[in-house]
Amino acid sequence: MAGRILVVDGVPTNRITMKVRLSSACYEVAAAASGTEALRLADLLQPQVVLIGASLPDMTAPELCAALRAGPGGSELPVLVQAQGVERIAALRAGASALIEAMGDDLTLLARIRGLMRADPQLEHAHGMAEPGAAFQHDNRPRAVFVADQPATALGWRHALQGRVHFAISVCDPERALSDAARGRVPDLYLIAADIHQPGDGLRLLSELRSRPLSRDAGFVIVLRAERAEMTAVALDLGAGDVLPADLTGPAAATEAAIRLETQLARKHDADRRREETQRNVALALTDPLTGLHNRRYALPRLAELFQQTGSIGGTLAVMLLDLDRFKQVNDNHGHAAGDAVLAAVARRLADSLPPAAFLARIGGEEFLAVLPDCPARAARLIAEDMRQAVQARPVPLPPECAEPELSVTISAGIAVIGDRREAAMLDPEMLLARADRALLSAKSAGRNRIVMAPATLAA
């Protein structure tokens, strides 16, 4: 099934018809005949979309929409409402995600549902820590850019909406919108006419802006003339959050348009918040909280990637395992607060000694992993020596509660290097780490506070 939808309608034939329409698109559909039943089923079934029809026996569609919004998880629940006349604005003010026509075509209805049910397109790139767009504000208000077939049209929209919205409005042409987006001057919301110089120009602009990393997270609303209503489904599938009619200048139309644009801004800002939260969670999952370095969960897959890259295109790859000498005695004699202070200070000193292309991770209690791409053995030895000297150069200050004000510490290191493709073909990342680990053990056995290079050939 594509997802769960709750259909609410007081007319049995309407419920049956809508259920057939949605089931044919492979949605799992439940139906409710009243607002009370809808609230019970929403809590029980946790639908991904609620579609509210007409003629409920116990409450109006706006009242049900408001009740759904007030329930657990209701703030993020997409709600589609069939409404006419003044009830349209009431539904929007009650929190409707979008309005639909009672006799609307299936393509448009399904496109709206897909857009609302789509699993957070704004979050698709979160794992890559996408670069955020640059700020595009001269005050604290959100900002919208209007793009129409001619400046007078966009200026008319702005004049009709000013005083009804809480965001700043700029007017520009498509070329300016694209050039601003390329420089990171991205608004919170775009309102774009579907047809600009040629039919479909606005849809192509929407698609282009949605494809660019700096502008893809903006909100998008398309304006369609009545004779082009068949393009509604296309606009929604291209990423528009809503589609408005071309006549936005009348008082009633402007009021409805203002609420719908504010709804899209709210959705955009909520997506921003959730994306930032996801990025924070990803960062926390891959970061050691004490030292701020990458952790083992990040380090080993990243080492595998660099190893594969070295085997594919050649070059060298150096791996260092570094271990604090006699660290157990630090915890035993001075306490864990002293141990934490030592680990944090050593991590900073090690990181400061590495070249920019390298990465450093804490992979065990007192063990660190450094990986240096394009680093031959001699250079790796010199960098490791710099790291060793940086650690022992000055004592680590201890917290006030410790008996001693500071403590001198040292590290030992084992280094293994892939020198060419042939050697990479003989190894895998685990074997390379094992070579570095054996070199580290040799450094410990030889008296600590020293560096040992693994032999260039695979040990027996």
PAROFI-45077 format. One record per residue (C-alpha): residue in three letters; x, y, z. Coordinates in nm, 3 decimals. Example, Ala and Ser with C-alpha at 12.3 -4.5 7.8 and 13.67 -1.06 7.14 Angstrom:
<site ALA, <1.230, -0.450, 0.780>>
<site SER, <1.367, -0.106, 0.714>>
This chain:
<site MET, <0.000, 0.000, 0.000>>
<site ALA, <0.115, 0.354, -0.076>>
<site GLY, <-0.013, 0.496, 0.255>>
<site ARG, <-0.310, 0.532, 0.491>>
<site ILE, <-0.585, 0.785, 0.424>>
<site LEU, <-0.886, 0.860, 0.642>>
<site VAL, <-1.192, 0.979, 0.444>>
<site VAL, <-1.456, 1.166, 0.643>>
<site ASP, <-1.792, 1.241, 0.482>>
<site GLY, <-2.148, 1.241, 0.604>>
<site VAL, <-2.287, 1.120, 0.271>>
<site PRO, <-2.248, 0.740, 0.220>>
<site THR, <-2.219, 0.759, -0.159>>
<site ASN, <-1.945, 1.021, -0.127>>
<site ARG, <-1.750, 0.799, 0.113>>
<site ILE, <-1.782, 0.497, -0.114>>
<site THR, <-1.685, 0.692, -0.426>>
<site MET, <-1.381, 0.850, -0.265>>
<site LYS, <-1.272, 0.518, -0.117>>
<site VAL, <-1.287, 0.357, -0.463>>
<site ARG, <-1.091, 0.646, -0.619>>
<site LEU, <-0.815, 0.625, -0.360>>
<site SER, <-0.805, 0.246, -0.332>>
<site SER, <-0.753, 0.221, -0.708>>
<site ALA, <-0.432, 0.420, -0.652>>
<site CYS, <-0.324, 0.157, -0.396>>
<site TYR, <-0.389, 0.366, -0.086>>
<site GLU, <-0.518, 0.201, 0.230>>
<site VAL, <-0.844, 0.384, 0.299>>
<site ALA, <-1.056, 0.402, 0.613>>
<site ALA, <-1.387, 0.591, 0.623>>
<site ALA, <-1.574, 0.781, 0.892>>
<site ALA, <-1.931, 0.913, 0.875>>
<site SER, <-1.896, 1.178, 1.146>>
<site GLY, <-1.643, 1.405, 1.308>>
<site THR, <-1.654, 1.206, 1.634>>
<site GLU, <-1.583, 0.881, 1.451>>
<site ALA, <-1.305, 1.052, 1.253>>
<site LEU, <-1.130, 1.167, 1.570>>
<site ARG, <-1.149, 0.814, 1.713>>
<site LEU, <-1.012, 0.656, 1.394>>
<site ALA, <-0.741, 0.918, 1.357>>
<site ASP, <-0.614, 0.831, 1.705>>
<site LEU, <-0.642, 0.457, 1.637>>
<site LEU, <-0.510, 0.432, 1.280>>
<site GLN, <-0.260, 0.721, 1.267>>
<site PRO, <-0.339, 0.806, 0.903>>
<site GLN, <-0.089, 0.989, 0.684>>
<site VAL, <-0.358, 1.211, 0.531>>
<site VAL, <-0.713, 1.300, 0.636>>
<site LEU, <-0.963, 1.403, 0.369>>
<site ILE, <-1.270, 1.586, 0.504>>
<site GLY, <-1.578, 1.601, 0.286>>
<site ALA, <-1.915, 1.765, 0.330>>
<site SER, <-2.230, 1.725, 0.539>>
<site LEU, <-2.089, 1.594, 0.866>>
<site PRO, <-2.376, 1.537, 1.111>>
<site ASP, <-2.202, 1.659, 1.426>>
<site MET, <-1.957, 1.935, 1.328>>
<site THR, <-1.842, 2.145, 1.036>>
<site ALA, <-1.533, 2.062, 0.831>>
<site PRO, <-1.337, 2.355, 0.985>>
<site GLU, <-1.434, 2.239, 1.336>>
<site LEU, <-1.311, 1.886, 1.261>>
<site CYS, <-0.992, 2.023, 1.110>>
<site ALA, <-0.925, 2.226, 1.424>>
<site ALA, <-0.999, 1.924, 1.645>>
<site LEU, <-0.757, 1.707, 1.447>>
<site ARG, <-0.491, 1.974, 1.475>>
<site ALA, <-0.539, 1.986, 1.853>>
<site GLY, <-0.488, 1.610, 1.892>>
<site PRO, <-0.159, 1.423, 1.946>>
<site GLY, <0.063, 1.470, 1.641>>
<site GLY, <-0.206, 1.681, 1.479>>
<site SER, <0.020, 1.975, 1.406>>
<site GLU, <0.200, 1.772, 1.138>>
<site LEU, <-0.100, 1.577, 1.005>>
<site PRO, <-0.187, 1.672, 0.644>>
<site VAL, <-0.559, 1.757, 0.621>>
<site LEU, <-0.739, 1.809, 0.290>>
<site VAL, <-1.077, 1.980, 0.310>>
<site GLN, <-1.363, 2.004, 0.060>>
<site ALA, <-1.509, 2.347, 0.124>>
<site GLN, <-1.712, 2.607, -0.060>>
<site GLY, <-1.767, 2.981, -0.017>>
<site VAL, <-1.687, 3.133, 0.320>>
<site GLU, <-1.613, 2.789, 0.463>>
<site ARG, <-1.293, 2.780, 0.252>>
<site ILE, <-1.133, 3.057, 0.454>>
<site ALA, <-1.266, 2.909, 0.779>>
<site ALA, <-1.107, 2.573, 0.690>>
<site LEU, <-0.775, 2.736, 0.609>>
<site ARG, <-0.778, 2.929, 0.935>>
<site ALA, <-0.856, 2.605, 1.117>>
<site GLY, <-0.536, 2.453, 0.978>>
<site ALA, <-0.632, 2.285, 0.649>>
<site SER, <-0.320, 2.186, 0.455>>
<site ALA, <-0.500, 2.235, 0.123>>
<site LEU, <-0.846, 2.277, -0.026>>
<site ILE, <-0.990, 2.038, -0.283>>
<site GLU, <-1.292, 2.052, -0.508>>
<site ALA, <-1.577, 1.806, -0.450>>
<site MET, <-1.582, 1.714, -0.819>>
<site GLY, <-1.212, 1.761, -0.884>>
<site ASP, <-1.031, 1.528, -1.122>>
<site ASP, <-0.840, 1.227, -0.995>>
<site LEU, <-0.503, 1.347, -1.129>>
<site THR, <-0.515, 1.666, -0.925>>
<site LEU, <-0.646, 1.493, -0.613>>
<site LEU, <-0.378, 1.223, -0.624>>
<site ALA, <-0.105, 1.479, -0.698>>
<site ARG, <-0.209, 1.677, -0.389>>
<site ILE, <-0.203, 1.363, -0.177>>
<site ARG, <0.139, 1.263, -0.314>>
<site GLY, <0.275, 1.607, -0.235>>
<site LEU, <0.148, 1.597, 0.122>>
<site MET, <0.238, 1.233, 0.181>>
<site ARG, <0.580, 1.250, 0.020>>
<site ALA, <0.828, 1.156, 0.290>>
<site ASP, <0.976, 1.497, 0.362>>
<site PRO, <1.155, 1.585, 0.037>>
<site GLN, <1.331, 1.858, 0.233>>
<site LEU, <1.496, 1.586, 0.442>>
<site GLU, <1.619, 1.368, 0.157>>
<site HIS, <1.962, 1.530, 0.162>>
<site ALA, <1.990, 1.568, 0.537>>
<site HIS, <2.240, 1.287, 0.572>>
<site GLY, <2.472, 1.473, 0.343>>
<site MET, <2.463, 1.781, 0.563>>
<site ALA, <2.349, 1.997, 0.273>>
<site GLU, <2.478, 2.350, 0.262>>
<site PRO, <2.211, 2.594, 0.382>>
<site GLY, <2.104, 2.882, 0.166>>
<site ALA, <2.246, 3.222, 0.253>>
<site ALA, <2.026, 3.466, 0.437>>
<site PHE, <1.809, 3.684, 0.215>>
<site GLN, <1.652, 3.920, 0.464>>
<site HIS, <1.685, 4.282, 0.560>>
<site ASP, <1.453, 4.240, 0.860>>
<site ASN, <1.329, 3.953, 1.070>>
<site ARG, <1.030, 3.873, 0.850>>
<site PRO, <1.020, 3.579, 0.610>>
<site ARG, <1.063, 3.681, 0.247>>
<site ALA, <0.873, 3.588, -0.068>>
<site VAL, <0.961, 3.647, -0.432>>
<site PHE, <0.683, 3.686, -0.690>>
<site VAL, <0.755, 3.597, -1.055>>
<site ALA, <0.484, 3.668, -1.316>>
<site ASP, <0.441, 3.708, -1.690>>
<site GLN, <0.494, 4.083, -1.653>>
<site PRO, <0.602, 4.303, -1.360>>
<site ALA, <0.262, 4.470, -1.339>>
<site THR, <0.096, 4.137, -1.267>>
<site ALA, <0.334, 4.052, -0.982>>
<site LEU, <0.303, 4.406, -0.847>>
<site GLY, <-0.075, 4.361, -0.850>>
<site TRP, <-0.041, 4.042, -0.647>>
<site ARG, <0.184, 4.220, -0.400>>
<site HIS, <-0.055, 4.515, -0.367>>
<site ALA, <-0.349, 4.280, -0.306>>
<site LEU, <-0.165, 4.074, -0.044>>
<site GLN, <0.018, 4.345, 0.149>>
<site GLY, <-0.150, 4.397, 0.484>>
<site ARG, <-0.283, 4.041, 0.471>>
<site VAL, <0.049, 3.856, 0.509>>
<site HIS, <0.336, 3.870, 0.754>>
<site PHE, <0.620, 3.829, 0.505>>
<site ALA, <0.811, 4.075, 0.289>>
<site ILE, <0.749, 4.058, -0.087>>
<site SER, <0.988, 4.123, -0.375>>
<site VAL, <0.913, 4.110, -0.747>>
<site CYS, <1.160, 3.986, -1.006>>
<site ASP, <1.189, 3.811, -1.343>>
<site PRO, <1.291, 3.445, -1.394>>
<site GLU, <1.651, 3.526, -1.485>>
<site ARG, <1.695, 3.730, -1.169>>
<site ALA, <1.535, 3.458, -0.958>>
<site LEU, <1.782, 3.202, -1.092>>
<site SER, <2.088, 3.425, -1.058>>
<site ASP, <1.992, 3.521, -0.702>>
<site ALA, <1.942, 3.153, -0.615>>
<site ALA, <2.285, 3.067, -0.757>>
<site ARG, <2.439, 3.325, -0.522>>
<site GLY, <2.245, 3.193, -0.223>>
<site ARG, <1.995, 3.481, -0.213>>
<site VAL, <1.704, 3.246, -0.164>>
<site PRO, <1.366, 3.359, -0.025>>
<site ASP, <1.148, 3.149, 0.199>>
<site LEU, <0.875, 3.131, -0.064>>
<site TYR, <0.837, 3.164, -0.442>>
<site LEU, <0.504, 3.256, -0.602>>
<site ILE, <0.542, 3.181, -0.975>>
<site ALA, <0.307, 3.217, -1.269>>
<site ALA, <0.287, 2.888, -1.459>>
<site ASP, <0.313, 3.069, -1.793>>
<site ILE, <0.560, 3.355, -1.830>>
<site HIS, <0.709, 3.426, -2.172>>
<site GLN, <0.597, 3.090, -2.311>>
<site PRO, <0.346, 2.832, -2.183>>
<site GLY, <0.505, 2.629, -1.904>>
<site ASP, <0.796, 2.868, -1.841>>
<site GLY, <0.700, 2.901, -1.477>>
<site LEU, <0.684, 2.525, -1.431>>
<site ARG, <1.031, 2.495, -1.582>>
<site LEU, <1.153, 2.766, -1.343>>
<site LEU, <0.999, 2.574, -1.053>>
<site SER, <1.173, 2.255, -1.163>>
<site GLU, <1.508, 2.435, -1.201>>
<site LEU, <1.489, 2.601, -0.860>>
<site ARG, <1.382, 2.275, -0.697>>
<site SER, <1.685, 2.100, -0.847>>
<site ARG, <1.941, 2.344, -0.705>>
<site PRO, <2.091, 2.272, -0.361>>
<site LEU, <2.057, 2.628, -0.233>>
<site SER, <1.695, 2.684, -0.338>>
<site ARG, <1.536, 2.338, -0.324>>
<site ASP, <1.416, 2.384, 0.035>>
<site ALA, <1.216, 2.701, -0.036>>
<site GLY, <0.838, 2.690, -0.048>>
<site PHE, <0.682, 2.703, -0.396>>
<site VAL, <0.333, 2.807, -0.505>>
<site ILE, <0.223, 2.816, -0.869>>
<site VAL, <-0.039, 3.052, -1.014>>
<site LEU, <-0.253, 2.903, -1.292>>
<site ARG, <-0.507, 3.065, -1.520>>
<site ALA, <-0.849, 2.896, -1.525>>
<site GLU, <-0.802, 2.766, -1.880>>
<site ARG, <-0.478, 2.595, -1.772>>
<site ALA, <-0.628, 2.412, -1.474>>
<site GLU, <-0.525, 2.076, -1.623>>
<site MET, <-0.164, 2.164, -1.530>>
<site THR, <-0.242, 2.160, -1.158>>
<site ALA, <-0.135, 1.797, -1.113>>
<site VAL, <0.186, 1.861, -1.307>>
<site ALA, <0.274, 2.159, -1.087>>
<site LEU, <0.211, 1.964, -0.768>>
<site ASP, <0.419, 1.670, -0.888>>
<site LEU, <0.705, 1.905, -0.979>>
<site GLY, <0.718, 2.017, -0.617>>
<site ALA, <0.470, 2.303, -0.578>>
<site GLY, <0.314, 2.303, -0.235>>
<site ASP, <-0.003, 2.465, -0.364>>
<site VAL, <-0.162, 2.602, -0.681>>
<site LEU, <-0.358, 2.929, -0.678>>
<site PRO, <-0.594, 3.077, -0.937>>
<site ALA, <-0.464, 3.373, -1.137>>
<site ASP, <-0.715, 3.620, -0.995>>
<site LEU, <-0.561, 3.712, -0.660>>
<site THR, <-0.670, 4.074, -0.648>>
<site GLY, <-1.029, 4.055, -0.528>>
<site PRO, <-1.080, 4.092, -0.150>>
<site ALA, <-1.208, 3.737, -0.095>>
<site ALA, <-0.952, 3.583, -0.331>>
<site ALA, <-0.668, 3.781, -0.175>>
<site THR, <-0.770, 3.678, 0.178>>
<site GLU, <-0.776, 3.310, 0.080>>
<site ALA, <-0.447, 3.340, -0.113>>
<site ALA, <-0.281, 3.508, 0.186>>
<site ILE, <-0.380, 3.226, 0.421>>
<site ARG, <-0.267, 2.960, 0.173>>
<site LEU, <0.070, 3.131, 0.125>>
<site GLU, <0.116, 3.160, 0.502>>
<site THR, <0.032, 2.788, 0.526>>
<site GLN, <0.310, 2.707, 0.279>>
<site LEU, <0.554, 2.922, 0.476>>
<site ALA, <0.459, 2.741, 0.795>>
<site ARG, <0.515, 2.404, 0.624>>
<site LYS, <0.851, 2.523, 0.493>>
<site HIS, <0.967, 2.644, 0.834>>
<site ASP, <0.849, 2.322, 0.998>>
<site ALA, <1.047, 2.123, 0.738>>
<site ASP, <1.352, 2.340, 0.810>>
<site ARG, <1.321, 2.266, 1.180>>
<site ARG, <1.288, 1.893, 1.124>>
<site ARG, <1.576, 1.888, 0.878>>
<site GLU, <1.801, 2.074, 1.123>>
<site GLU, <1.698, 1.834, 1.398>>
<site THR, <1.782, 1.539, 1.173>>
<site GLN, <2.120, 1.689, 1.092>>
<site ARG, <2.190, 1.741, 1.462>>
<site ASN, <2.094, 1.382, 1.536>>
<site VAL, <2.316, 1.253, 1.256>>
<site ALA, <2.605, 1.462, 1.383>>
<site LEU, <2.552, 1.337, 1.737>>
<site ALA, <2.541, 0.977, 1.618>>
<site LEU, <2.876, 1.019, 1.443>>
<site THR, <3.052, 1.234, 1.704>>
<site ASP, <3.228, 1.151, 2.028>>
<site PRO, <3.064, 1.384, 2.284>>
<site LEU, <3.373, 1.421, 2.502>>
<site THR, <3.631, 1.520, 2.242>>
<site GLY, <3.410, 1.644, 1.958>>
<site LEU, <3.594, 1.412, 1.719>>
<site HIS, <3.436, 1.161, 1.486>>
<site ASN, <3.357, 0.830, 1.652>>
<site ARG, <3.409, 0.471, 1.543>>
<site ARG, <3.071, 0.459, 1.367>>
<site TYR, <3.190, 0.731, 1.130>>
<site ALA, <3.558, 0.643, 1.112>>
<site LEU, <3.550, 0.284, 0.991>>
<site PRO, <3.311, 0.339, 0.694>>
<site ARG, <3.507, 0.651, 0.599>>
<site LEU, <3.834, 0.457, 0.610>>
<site ALA, <3.676, 0.195, 0.382>>
<site GLU, <3.576, 0.467, 0.134>>
<site LEU, <3.926, 0.616, 0.125>>
<site PHE, <4.081, 0.271, 0.095>>
<site GLN, <3.859, 0.190, -0.204>>
<site GLN, <3.942, 0.526, -0.361>>
<site THR, <4.314, 0.460, -0.321>>
<site GLY, <4.279, 0.118, -0.478>>
<site SER, <4.083, 0.263, -0.771>>
<site ILE, <4.281, 0.573, -0.864>>
<site GLY, <4.615, 0.505, -0.700>>
<site GLY, <4.807, 0.723, -0.458>>
<site THR, <4.892, 0.654, -0.097>>
<site LEU, <4.696, 0.618, 0.224>>
<site ALA, <4.841, 0.638, 0.576>>
<site VAL, <4.662, 0.502, 0.882>>
<site MET, <4.774, 0.582, 1.237>>
<site LEU, <4.656, 0.430, 1.559>>
<site LEU, <4.750, 0.648, 1.856>>
<site ASP, <4.714, 0.548, 2.219>>
<site LEU, <4.764, 0.743, 2.540>>
<site ASP, <5.038, 0.586, 2.748>>
<site ARG, <4.939, 0.449, 3.091>>
<site PHE, <4.599, 0.614, 3.072>>
<site LYS, <4.447, 0.374, 3.325>>
<site GLN, <4.678, 0.523, 3.587>>
<site VAL, <4.538, 0.869, 3.511>>
<site ASN, <4.186, 0.754, 3.599>>
<site ASP, <4.299, 0.543, 3.895>>
<site ASN, <4.526, 0.807, 4.053>>
<site HIS, <4.354, 1.132, 3.961>>
<site GLY, <3.991, 1.040, 3.891>>
<site HIS, <3.772, 1.026, 3.582>>
<site ALA, <3.738, 1.405, 3.565>>
<site ALA, <4.115, 1.419, 3.512>>
<site GLY, <4.091, 1.142, 3.253>>
<site ASP, <3.824, 1.332, 3.062>>
<site ALA, <4.032, 1.651, 3.069>>
<site VAL, <4.335, 1.463, 2.936>>
<site LEU, <4.137, 1.300, 2.654>>
<site ALA, <3.983, 1.633, 2.547>>
<site ALA, <4.317, 1.817, 2.554>>
<site VAL, <4.503, 1.543, 2.368>>
<site ALA, <4.228, 1.530, 2.104>>
<site ARG, <4.270, 1.904, 2.039>>
<site ARG, <4.648, 1.876, 2.013>>
<site LEU, <4.628, 1.581, 1.776>>
<site ALA, <4.370, 1.752, 1.555>>
<site ASP, <4.577, 2.071, 1.538>>
<site SER, <4.876, 1.870, 1.413>>
<site LEU, <4.697, 1.708, 1.121>>
<site PRO, <4.677, 1.843, 0.763>>
<site PRO, <4.332, 1.955, 0.641>>
<site ALA, <4.273, 1.649, 0.422>>
<site ALA, <4.313, 1.407, 0.713>>
<site PHE, <4.049, 1.306, 0.963>>
<site LEU, <4.081, 1.206, 1.326>>
<site ALA, <3.849, 0.989, 1.533>>
<site ARG, <3.831, 0.854, 1.885>>
<site ILE, <3.764, 0.484, 1.836>>
<site GLY, <3.817, 0.353, 2.189>>
<site GLY, <3.863, 0.466, 2.547>>
<site GLU, <4.206, 0.623, 2.494>>
<site GLU, <4.268, 0.519, 2.134>>
<site PHE, <4.256, 0.750, 1.832>>
<site LEU, <4.258, 0.682, 1.461>>
<site ALA, <4.406, 0.924, 1.208>>
<site VAL, <4.367, 0.863, 0.834>>
<site LEU, <4.572, 1.067, 0.587>>
<site PRO, <4.496, 1.043, 0.213>>
<site ASP, <4.782, 1.100, -0.033>>
<site CYS, <5.038, 1.076, 0.243>>
<site PRO, <5.353, 0.868, 0.179>>
<site ALA, <5.534, 0.689, 0.458>>
<site ARG, <5.800, 0.953, 0.523>>
<site ALA, <5.543, 1.234, 0.549>>
<site ALA, <5.323, 1.020, 0.773>>
<site ARG, <5.617, 0.959, 1.006>>
<site LEU, <5.690, 1.332, 1.028>>
<site ILE, <5.325, 1.417, 1.099>>
<site ALA, <5.306, 1.147, 1.368>>
<site GLU, <5.620, 1.289, 1.526>>
<site ASP, <5.460, 1.634, 1.530>>
<site MET, <5.157, 1.484, 1.702>>
<site ARG, <5.371, 1.307, 1.960>>
<site GLN, <5.566, 1.624, 2.033>>
<site ALA, <5.246, 1.831, 2.057>>
<site VAL, <5.106, 1.597, 2.323>>
<site GLN, <5.415, 1.587, 2.542>>
<site ALA, <5.519, 1.951, 2.491>>
<site ARG, <5.326, 2.084, 2.791>>
<site PRO, <5.123, 1.937, 3.076>>
<site VAL, <4.747, 1.912, 3.057>>
<site PRO, <4.562, 2.139, 3.305>>
<site LEU, <4.334, 1.936, 3.532>>
<site PRO, <3.997, 2.040, 3.677>>
<site PRO, <4.002, 2.227, 4.012>>
<site GLU, <3.866, 1.928, 4.203>>
<site CYS, <4.174, 1.720, 4.113>>
<site ALA, <4.462, 1.691, 4.361>>
<site GLU, <4.720, 1.798, 4.100>>
<site PRO, <4.689, 2.116, 3.892>>
<site GLU, <4.830, 1.955, 3.577>>
<site LEU, <4.958, 1.629, 3.436>>
<site SER, <5.215, 1.537, 3.173>>
<site VAL, <5.107, 1.270, 2.926>>
<site THR, <5.252, 1.097, 2.620>>
<site ILE, <5.125, 0.889, 2.332>>
<site SER, <5.248, 0.595, 2.127>>
<site ALA, <5.161, 0.547, 1.761>>
<site GLY, <5.161, 0.273, 1.501>>
<site ILE, <5.153, 0.362, 1.132>>
<site ALA, <5.062, 0.156, 0.827>>
<site VAL, <5.081, 0.294, 0.473>>
<site ILE, <4.951, 0.178, 0.136>>
<site GLY, <5.209, 0.285, -0.117>>
<site ASP, <5.044, 0.195, -0.448>>
<site ARG, <4.755, 0.009, -0.615>>
<site ARG, <4.939, -0.320, -0.606>>
<site GLU, <4.974, -0.304, -0.231>>
<site ALA, <4.610, -0.194, -0.196>>
<site ALA, <4.505, -0.503, -0.391>>
<site MET, <4.681, -0.721, -0.133>>
<site LEU, <4.497, -0.569, 0.163>>
<site ASP, <4.158, -0.457, 0.288>>
<site PRO, <4.076, -0.184, 0.545>>
<site GLU, <4.067, -0.432, 0.835>>
<site MET, <4.409, -0.570, 0.741>>
<site LEU, <4.552, -0.219, 0.715>>
<site LEU, <4.420, -0.139, 1.061>>
<site ALA, <4.564, -0.464, 1.192>>
<site ARG, <4.907, -0.366, 1.060>>
<site ALA, <4.885, -0.029, 1.233>>
<site ASP, <4.768, -0.201, 1.552>>
<site ARG, <5.065, -0.439, 1.550>>
<site ALA, <5.296, -0.141, 1.501>>
<site LEU, <5.128, 0.033, 1.797>>
<site LEU, <5.182, -0.275, 2.015>>
<site SER, <5.548, -0.270, 1.914>>
<site ALA, <5.574, 0.094, 2.019>>
<site LYS, <5.423, 0.010, 2.358>>
<site SER, <5.654, -0.288, 2.403>>
<site ALA, <5.959, -0.079, 2.314>>
<site GLY, <5.897, 0.164, 2.599>>
<site ARG, <5.605, 0.388, 2.490>>
<site ASN, <5.616, 0.753, 2.382>>
<site ARG, <5.739, 0.651, 2.040>>
<site ILE, <5.629, 0.582, 1.682>>
<site VAL, <5.663, 0.254, 1.495>>
<site MET, <5.608, 0.210, 1.122>>
<site ALA, <5.454, -0.115, 1.002>>
<site PRO, <5.672, -0.295, 0.743>>
<site ALA, <5.594, -0.217, 0.382>>
<site THR, <5.506, -0.578, 0.305>>
<site LEU, <5.230, -0.779, 0.466>>
<site ALA, <5.355, -0.953, 0.777>>
<site ALA, <5.324, -1.327, 0.787>>
